[in-house]
Amino acid sequence: MRLLVTGGCGFIGSNFIRYVLEHYQPEIITNVDALTYAGSLESTTDFLPEFGDRYEFFRSDIADLGRIDEVLSKHSYFAVVNFAAESHVDRSIASPENFIHTNIVGTSNLLDAARRHGVKRFVQISTDEVYGSLGETGRFTEQSPIDPSSPYSASKGSADLLVLAAHRTYGQDVVVTRCSNNYGPYQFPEKLVPLAIVRALAGESVPVYGDGLNVRDWIHVEDHCAAVFDVLIQGRAGEIYNVGADTERKNLDLVRTILAHLGKGEELIEFVRDRPGHDRRYAIDSSKIRAEIGWKPLHNLERGLAETIEWYRQNEPWWREVQRLR
């Protein structure tokens, strides 16, 4: 089984490649990444020494149709797993055109190329942010209407619709996963968890939007990777699968936990002006993937967060290097 993984030098993509190569025996994984600011070869330095010719890398923008055709012509692939995306909400507010280019045009190109080259399955990695904001109760199900609040989530929702339309129009074998907030190793230090860790390690202020009471449903990246692989193998064509770990936390509480683990005081917390259109609460109902496929998360949030903090403490050369390169 050959897999083409896009965005495999990013946070979740690199963890997915590592997870699959460590736990399974695909014939080869081809990683296609444009190496934008959040994608770094530093996250994949162990792949060739550890996995040898089971791994290969091509640098390409997924919106470059000619290059994608070239890559897909080299092998007969079982599946394309599309992690490639511009993903930071603040950046989408400042420069939405980059998100349209990669998340919408790029996904459309990949879909078309996969269909032409006879790729059996297309897996679209999406986000719970396409659903918009929840009140104090309830959870998003796969039947929840999409109601995006930012250019980022709007671009991901648009990509999802293109993928699902390809199934209805062309009969293309596609599946979509929508996951809650990820944490774990190799995450670029701009998202909440790694940003709080590296700034606290340096004794610098940790910015928290608004009142810090926005709620997110957190999942360890390895649990997400396991869910994606299970959906790749067992998911029903044309279906959406929500992925969550039922671990809701207020952003402020998460930052306090990180500071306490590092022995830092809460005086480092700096409340900053809230993000425009900041969704108040996300929560995922993942009963479908649990019932149909048998997936369940294995990581406890408190233990997983502690392990993540220690990973960043012990891998300071990695995060300093990726920051320097950007």
NUSE-785756 format. One line per 2 residues: their letters; for each residue y, z, x of C-alpha. Coordinates in steps of 0.5 Angstrom, whole numbers, plus 500, padded with zeros to 3 digits. Layout:
a	Y,Z,X; ...
// end
This chain:
mr	500,500,500; 507,498,503
ll	513,501,500; 520,499,501
vt	525,505,501; 532,504,501
gg	537,509,503; 532,512,507
cg	537,515,513; 540,519,507
fi	539,526,505; 533,525,500
gs	531,518,502; 529,521,509
nf	526,527,506; 522,522,502
ir	519,518,507; 517,524,511
yv	514,527,505; 510,521,504
le	508,519,511; 506,526,512
hy	502,527,506; 499,520,504
qp	497,514,508; 501,508,506
ei	500,502,510; 507,502,512
it	514,504,510; 520,500,511
nv	527,503,511; 533,499,509
da	539,503,510; 547,500,511
lt	548,507,515; 554,509,512
ya	558,515,513; 552,519,509
gs	546,515,512; 544,517,520
le	539,515,524; 539,522,527
st	535,524,520; 530,519,522
td	529,520,530; 522,523,529
fl	519,518,525; 517,513,530
pe	514,518,535; 510,521,529
fg	508,515,525; 508,510,530
dr	507,503,527; 507,506,520
ye	514,506,519; 520,500,521
ff	527,500,520; 532,495,518
rs	539,496,517; 542,492,511
di	547,493,505; 543,492,499
ad	548,488,496; 547,483,501
lg	542,479,497; 540,474,503
ri	538,480,508; 534,483,502
de	531,477,501; 529,476,509
vl	526,483,509; 522,482,502
sk	519,476,505; 516,480,511
hs	511,483,507; 508,484,500
yf	510,490,498; 507,495,492
av	514,498,490; 521,498,492
vn	524,506,491; 531,505,491
fa	535,511,494; 541,507,496
ae	547,510,493; 554,512,494
sh	554,519,491; 560,523,493
vd	564,525,486; 570,526,490
rs	570,519,494; 568,516,488
ia	575,518,485; 578,516,491
sp	575,509,492; 571,507,486
en	570,500,488; 565,502,494
fi	561,505,488; 561,499,484
ht	559,495,490; 553,499,492
ni	550,503,486; 551,497,481
vg	551,490,485; 546,493,490
ts	541,495,485; 542,489,481
nl	540,485,487; 534,489,489
ld	532,488,482; 532,481,482
aa	529,480,489; 524,485,488
rr	522,480,481; 522,474,485
hg	518,477,491; 512,479,486
vk	514,487,488; 509,491,483
rf	514,497,481; 521,498,482
vq	523,506,482; 530,507,481
is	533,514,483; 538,517,479
td	542,523,477; 543,528,471
ev	550,527,472; 549,521,468
yg	548,525,462; 555,528,463
sl	557,536,461; 553,541,457
ge	555,547,453; 553,554,455
tg	546,552,452; 541,547,451
rf	538,542,457; 538,534,458
te	532,531,455; 530,523,457
qs	533,522,450; 540,525,451
pi	545,519,451; 549,518,457
dp	556,520,458; 558,520,465
ss	565,523,467; 566,520,474
py	566,513,477; 560,516,481
sa	556,518,475; 558,511,471
sk	556,507,477; 549,510,477
gs	548,510,469; 550,503,469
ad	545,502,475; 540,505,470
ll	541,501,464; 540,494,469
vl	534,497,471; 531,499,464
aa	534,492,461; 530,488,467
hr	523,491,464; 525,489,457
ty	528,482,459; 523,480,464
gq	517,485,463; 519,488,470
dv	515,494,472; 520,499,473
vv	521,507,472; 527,511,473
tr	528,518,475; 534,523,474
cs	534,529,478; 538,535,478
nn	542,538,484; 538,538,491
yg	538,542,497; 534,542,503
py	535,540,511; 538,533,513
qf	544,534,507; 550,531,510
pe	555,537,510; 560,535,505
kl	556,537,499; 556,544,496
vp	550,548,500; 551,545,507
la	558,545,507; 558,552,505
iv	553,554,511; 556,550,516
ra	563,553,515; 561,560,514
la	557,559,521; 564,557,524
ge	567,563,520; 572,558,516
sv	574,558,509; 569,556,504
pv	572,551,498; 570,553,491
yg	573,548,486; 576,552,480
dg	574,558,478; 567,557,481
ln	563,558,474; 561,551,474
vr	553,551,473; 548,547,476
dw	540,546,476; 538,547,483
ih	531,544,486; 529,543,493
ve	529,536,496; 521,536,498
dh	520,538,490; 524,532,488
ca	520,528,493; 514,530,491
av	516,528,483; 518,521,486
fd	512,519,489; 508,522,483
vl	512,518,478; 511,512,483
iq	504,512,482; 503,515,475
gr	509,514,471; 509,509,465
ag	513,503,466; 520,502,463
ei	520,510,462; 525,515,465
yn	523,522,468; 527,528,468
vg	526,532,474; 528,539,475
ad	526,546,477; 529,551,472
te	534,554,477; 541,554,474
rk	546,558,478; 554,558,478
nl	557,555,484; 560,561,486
dl	554,565,486; 550,560,490
vr	556,561,495; 556,568,495
ti	548,568,496; 549,564,503
la	555,568,505; 551,574,504
hl	545,571,508; 549,569,514
gk	552,576,514; 559,574,512
ge	564,577,507; 567,574,501
el	574,573,504; 572,567,506
ie	571,564,499; 577,559,498
fv	578,557,491; 581,550,491
rd	584,546,485; 579,543,481
rp	576,536,481; 578,531,476
gh	573,531,470; 569,536,473
dr	563,537,469; 562,545,467
ry	554,545,466; 548,541,468
ai	541,543,466; 534,539,466
ds	529,539,461; 523,536,466
sk	517,538,461; 516,530,460
ir	514,529,467; 510,536,467
ae	506,534,461; 505,527,463
ig	504,527,470; 502,534,472
wk	508,535,477; 511,542,478
pl	516,545,483; 513,549,488
hn	519,552,492; 523,558,490
le	530,558,490; 532,564,494
rg	526,563,499; 528,555,499
la	535,557,500; 534,562,506
et	530,557,509; 535,551,508
ie	540,556,511; 536,558,517
wy	535,550,518; 542,549,519
rq	543,555,523; 537,552,528
ne	539,545,528; 547,545,529
pw	546,539,534; 544,535,528
wr	550,537,523; 555,537,529
ev	553,530,531; 553,527,524
qr	560,530,523; 562,527,530
lr	559,520,528; 563,520,521
// end
